[in-house]
Amino acid sequence: MSKTIAVIDYGMGNLRSVSKAVEHVAASCDRVQVTDDPAFILSADRVVFPGQGAARDCMAAISDHHLNRAVLDAAHSKPFLGICMGLQVLMEFSDENGGTELLGLIPGRVHRFPADMREQGQRLKIPQMGWNRVHQVHDHPLWAGIPQESRFYFVHSYYIDPAEQALVAGTTDYGITFASVLARDNLFATQFHPEKSASAGLQLLKNFVEWDG
């Protein structure tokens, strides 16, 4: 059966690479549509919510595109994949930009990495930019076929701190151990970029396309 997969466009994500990666793993009969149409998003079978940039700018762009309600409704009702800022803006509040109210779907906050983080005596750069391992905290359909401690591609200066640790599906070490993946019911969201993460990232996207939530 063919599926419609909406990639949400609010002007703040690497939409071409995300949509091309999803198309690569989707069945030939599936439709992958980059869109900012709330009605199309709510009618789609699956939704991908990418993002990059500063928290305040992302929230303003989501509002300008009249997508707040569509994002929240989709995240409650169908297989939903958040990527990078598409994870962070699901939280309640970010320390970025002097403090920014977020969508509030998931209890918790977003913090900046400490400035003085070190590893083996070397000061760690902020943002974290590059490959890092993800420890799978518990089994999930989107981890299928992905070995434990696989490496994914990260670009971020802020990390999530969820109030409910039971939602954490993956962790990563970068000076501190932080939650890099959340999973709840039909929602799965990653701090890393699966579309930039070679075979492991494509496998995760393939799992998402086949996931019934």
N, C-alpha and C positions, 0 to 999 in steps of 0.2 A: 504494500500500500504506500502510495506517495505521501510525503510529508511536506508541510510548509515550515520553513525555519526563518524567523525574523531576526536580523542583526540590527539592533537599535542604533540609530544614527542621531546623536545630539551634538555632533560637531566636535567631539572630544576623544575620539578613538582612532586607532589605526585600522580603519574599517576595511580597506581593500585587502590587507593581509589576513585579517580575521575571516572575511567572507570567502576568500579564495581557499583558505585552509579548510573551512567547513565544507565548501563545495568539493574539495579533493576527497574527503572521506564520506560524503553523502552518496546515496544511491543516485543513479542517473535520472531517475524519475522525480527526485525530490527538488523542491524549489527553495533556493536560498535568496532572500530578499533583504537588501539594506534599506531601512525605512525609518522615517520619523512619524509615520501615520499611526496614531493610537488605535484606531479601529483595526488596522491590519495586524498590529502587534497582538491585540487581544484575540484575533481570529486565528493566529498562527498556531501550529501544533507544538512548536518549541521556540524558545527565545534565548538569544545570546545578547548579553549586556556588556560590551567592552567599554574601556575608558582609559584616558591618561590625562595628565595635567594636574592643576591645583584643585583642591576640594571646592573652594568658593566658586571658581570658574565653572566646574562641572555642575554644581547645583544650580547656578544661574542658567547654564545652557539647558539643563533638563527642564527647568521652569519655562524658559523662553520657547521651547519646543512643545510645551504643554504635555509633558510625558510623565509627570509625577504619578498620577493615578494609574496610568497604563503599566508602568514599571511595577508598582506595588501589586496591582491585580494579577499581572502575569507571574510574578514571583510567588504568589499564593496558589496559582491554579494550573500550572503546566510545567513541564521540564524547563528549567531556567538555569543558565550558566552565566555567572558574573566573572569578569576578567579584570584584574588590576584595580583601577578606580571603580570598575563595576562591582568589585567586592567592597571597597572602602565606603562608598556612598550608601551602602545598605545599612551601615551602622547608625548610631544616634548622633554622635558628635565627633568632630575632628579638631585637634589642636592646631591644624594648619591655618594660615592666614589670620592668626590671632584668635581663632575659635570659629568654627563653622558648624551650623546645624545641618545634619544629613537627613536621609530619608526615614531613618528610625525603624526599619523593618526588623533589625536584629539588635538586641540590647548590647551595648558596649561602646567603646571609644576607639579613636585612631590617634596614635602617638607618633612623635618623631623619634627616630633612632637616637640614642644618647650620643653626644658629640665626642666622647672620649673612649669609644669602644676599641678594644685591641684584641688581636689574635696572634699568638706566638710572638708577643712583644711588638708587633707592628700595628700601627694605628689603622683602623678600617676606614675606608672612604665612604662618604655619604653623598649621593645615593649609592645603595647597593646596585651594581650594574654588572650583570653577567650570570654565569651558570652557578647553581647551587642545588644541594640535595634536598629532597622532600621526604620526610619520614611519614609514612602512612600510619595514622593513629588507629584506624579500624577499617575493616573491610567495607567496600562500597562498590556498586556496579561500575562507577567511572574509573576505578583503579584496575579493572580487569585487564590482564595482559601487560601491566606496567610493573616492573620489578620494584621491590622495596628499595628506598634510598636512590631512586632515579633522579637525574639532574634535569632541572627546568630553568628557563631564562627569566631573570628578574630585572626590573628597573624601578626602584622606589626608594624614597626617603622616610616614608611613614609605614607603620604596621598596625594591624588591628589588635585590639584587646577585648575579646568578647566576654560578656558577663557569664555566659553559660559555656563552660569548658566542654560539655558533652557535645557541642556543635562542632568542635575542632576535628577535622578529618585529616589534617596534615600539618606538620610543623617543620620549621627550617631554622638552622643556626646561623646567625650573623652577628657575632658579638654577644647577642642574647638569643634565647630560643623564643621564636614567635609563631603565632598561628598563621600558616600560609594557605590553608584551605579550610573552608567551612562547608558543612553539609547539613541540611534540614529538610526532611520530607522530599519535595520535588525540586529543591534548590541546591545547587553546588556552585561554589564561588572560589576562585583562586587568586592569590596575589601575583603569581607568575603569569607569563604569557604563553599559553599552550601553542598558539600559532607561530611562535618563534622558538619552540622547544623540540625541534627535530622529531624523531620517531616517537618518543614518549608523549610529546604534546599532541601529535596526530592521533595516537592511540586513544588519548583521553577525549579528543573531539569526536572520534569515531564512536567511542562508548556513549558519549552524550547523544549523538544522533540516533543511536539505537535504544536509548534508555526510555522507559515508559514513565519514569518519575514516581 
